Each structure stands twice: as C-alpha cells, then as structure tokens.
Amino acid sequence: MNKRTWLRLLAALMAFAMLTAACSSDGDDSDTVASDDGEADGEADGEGDGTDSGDDEDIEMVQGGDLLATVQARGTVNCGVSPNSIAFSEEQPDGSRTGFDADYCRVIAAAVFGDAEAVEFFPLTAAERFTAVQTGEVDLLQRNTTFTQSRDSDLGMDFGPTTYYDGQQLMGRASDGFDSSSGVGDIDGSIVCTNAGTTTEKNIADAADAAGVSITVQTFEDFDQVTAAFIDGGCDLATTDGSGLVGRKAEQQPDGEEWVIFPAAPISKEPLGPTYGQNDSQWADVINWATYATFIADEFGVTSANVDDMKANPPTPEIGRLLGGEGEVQSLMGLDADAFYNVIKLVGNYDEIYEANLVPVGLTRVGSANAQWTDGGLIYAPPAR
Ligand SMILES: N[C@@H](CCC(=O)N[C@@H](CS)C(=O)NCC(=O)O)C(=O)O
C-alpha cells in the first residue's frame, strides 16, 4: 500500500470514528449552565465543532492541494449546505435548492465551468459539516458557517470572504413577557434550544454565565427540530444566528402568536462565508476571487442585466479585467478569462443575490454591516488587477 493510499484509509477510519461520535450526541442533549460554576459547558459531546477532532495533519493531506483539477475533471462542484436554513438553503418541491448559500455554490460553479447548475448540493448538519470537508466529500461549505480562530487553526479549515455579517440572537414568545428590549439577563431559568456543533451553543452558555443567569441548553441535530420543539413549548427560547431566527419567524410563526427576537445588539459576531480545506492555495484563490467578483460588480453597478454592455464597453480598466478583457488574471488562476463574466451573467452580483434571497424574509441590507463599504458597510473587495 503506498503512502497516499494508506493516508486515505487512515483518514477514512478517523472520519468514521468522528462521525460515530457526532451521531451519538444527536437529539436532545441538555446541560444546565449555571452562572456560578464558571463552566460554560452547554455543548453536546463530540458534536464536531472540531477543537478535539484528532490528528488534523493526516486528514488535511487528503485534500491534496489540487482540488481545482479534481473538480474540473469531475465536472461538478460538491457544495456542502444547510439541510434547511430559510432564505439560505432550502430544498424546493421539485428537488432544486434555493437560497443565498445555494447561490454562492452556483457562483463557484459558474466560475469553474461557465455553468451555474454544475453543482451537487450536500445537505449537512452542523455537526457533520467539517468532517465532510476533511474527508473530501465536499469541495467547500456554503453553510451559515462562522469564521472562528479554532476552526481556522485547529480544524484544518480556511475561510473565504465573509458574505454575510451576522450575530447571534434569541427568539422567545411575547406571551412569555419577552419584547425587543429583553436581554440575556431576562432569561434566567429558561430552556434555551439550538443545534449541536455550532458556535451558538457555546456563545449562549458564555453569555448566560456573563449575565449571571442559570439556563438549560438543549441541543438538537438540526434547526428544524429546534423550531419544532420551540413551537411545541418544549423550549422557552430558540437561539442561533439572527438571520436564521428572522427566517424562521417569517415562515413559521403560528397565527395569533408573536415571536420576539432579542437582544437588539447580538451576543456574538458570526461572520458567515465560504469554508474549505486548508493549504490549497489555488482552490482558495478561485473561491475567494469568484466571491470578490460579486462584491466588485456590486460596487461598480455591474449586474446580470448589463454585464454584456459592460464587457463590450468597460467603464473602467478594472471592470474590463474582471470581465475577461485585457490584463485579466483569471486565466493565471486556472480559470477561463471570462470566468467572472459568467458569475455575474449567470448568478448576479452581491446585491442581486442578497435581494433575491434575503430581502423577501425581511433581512434588509441598507444600513447594515452587509452594505458596501462605500455605503458604510463591511462588504469590501481588494482590487481586480
Ligand atoms: N453560524 C453558526 C451556526 C450555524 C447553524 O447551524 N445555523 C443554523 C441556523 S441558521 C442552521 O444552519 N440550521 C440549518 C439546519 O439545521 O438545517 C456556526 O457556524 O456554528
């Protein structure tokens, strides 16, 4: 058995062991988080947030560092997404997948293949997602995934540009006395539910501890289960990224009931964006610059509707380069010169993707961190040159 085969076998065995550990913790784990013991241990055992995932050095070698060639030979991008995250990743009755994250999978397919539909979607729970990257099951995640230090350093991930600046909030019932001015100090004695393998289960434990309140954190395998338990009254509060709560309220709040999202200032920073295996610089370049292309096109008003005109008569040299004209750099990255023209033509710029998916559930862009830097936001791309 050669070294590479042996490493693949080892990684597969380790992944199986990790998956078994992850699966053993699904469903309804609960931990009481008391303010006085200093232990913020609301997480389910082995749920896969990844600081204890074993020997990352062997696993990362499975990625090989030549993923672009592998993807090109395969003919599709294998993209890990949430099974069901309203407005980000939703399976439609005809089997297609819609949402902001699903469209950012299409951005990569459009850049690599000139075909936005050359994507295979892999719905992954939070606990499964990083293992799926480590074992090479998926080429990247577009899965409401927060960029954190431990995921970047200890878990073998690399992170692309943040596509949605989020923050964690809580959702309760107005009939329980919660309103938009409520804060973590008001949740003493509550059962707080979230999905396992997330930053959110750790943050809420930290926040309760800091506020001096005692709560019971219950974790579930996915956020459908969390929402069902919240609707049934098994959970006093649901917590996750604010965007997830807004989506759930928009689609699942029962008639005659008022769900309240608080606190107004989120309890954490949750920068969400593409995530992929570390140490593959070419693949990272492709994902990062395809994403930046959507930011640059937004900044300069290049849309799917006008991109042909812009390509024919570029308003600036930078737009000319971005769309494959003289001085373009896409072909040096292993892509076609018109890779980013295809991204904008077939999927759209950042604002088009945001408007199509997030505005309908009430996630406004104007005045938020997700505005362009020129409008006071944080969406900012380095220059295409
Ligand atoms: N951003 C956090 C939370 C990610 C997360 O799992 N969010 C939920 C709520 S938006 C989700 O995607 N759920 C989809 C599902 O469980 O199907 C993280 O990276 O850990």
The ligand as a Gaussian input file, in Angstrom:
#p B3LYP/6-31G(d) Opt

LIG

0 1
 N      -23.034000      30.153000      12.319000
 C      -23.099000      29.138000      13.324000
 C      -24.440000      28.395000      13.327000
 C      -24.684000      27.613000      12.053000
 C      -26.030000      26.873000      12.001000
 O      -26.070000      25.619000      12.076000
 N      -27.105000      27.623000      11.846000
 C      -28.421000      27.042000      11.794000
 C      -29.476000      28.077000      11.916000
 S      -29.418000      29.321000      10.659000
 C      -28.598000      26.271000      10.518000
 O      -27.921000      26.497000       9.554000
 N      -29.508000      25.364000      10.526000
 C      -29.852000      24.607000       9.374000
 C      -30.278000      23.238000       9.779000
 O      -30.048000      22.869000      10.928000
 O      -30.818000      22.562000       8.917000
 C      -21.939000      28.174000      13.163000
 O      -21.191000      28.276000      12.171000
 O      -21.737000      27.318000      14.035000

